[in-house]
Amino acid sequence: MKTIQFLHSLLCWSKYTSVKTLIKILVVLISVVVVMGSCSNDKILKEKLETLYSSPVVFTTSGLLYVDNPAYKNKQGKTVKARYTLLVYNGAGECSVCAMGKMSEWNALLNLEKEGLINLVFIFSPSKMEKEKLITAYYSSGLEHSIRIDTCGVFPEQNPQISQESVFHTLLLDSTGNVVLVGDPLKNSKIKELYHNILTAR
């Protein structure tokens, strides 16, 4: 409760402080919030977060299969220029087909991308046997955005700093790939507020 109260105070205070200073504070704060709700061992949590923030997230299209939905306007090869990237990753140990069933919820953020505030990147790492099932599920999911499929483990190999736990798989990145926030804005209203404050800050 104290953490939430402090978060509320920070949101109010953010109107009077610089964006750079706010972001530095938010990185620490949001990490604490995410961890408190997900892990019981503070030391392990701290180590995982320190590792996550230790180096930029690398995202290359090489080795990843691009799959597009005709309903999505932004075709392959066209990149939206934005200061931030929202990366949603579904790891090899997670059920990719199960996750795809809820992906249409991300359509609520499409306008942010169209406005040039953010790039949305969805990466799935299914087994080679599940790849076709995932693609089938994608076309019926209602998600109006392209996805990347990584069956060769390219993404986790390039980013060993990202923990296997799904709580660490929704990341807001700056233009150089550094982690700004950790957390899912669709599942937590406070995190959603933080996303909004950062993305709309000038």
Order of alpha helices (4+ residues) and beta strands (2+ residues): alpha-alpha-alpha-beta-beta-alpha-alpha-beta-alpha-beta-alpha-beta-beta-alpha
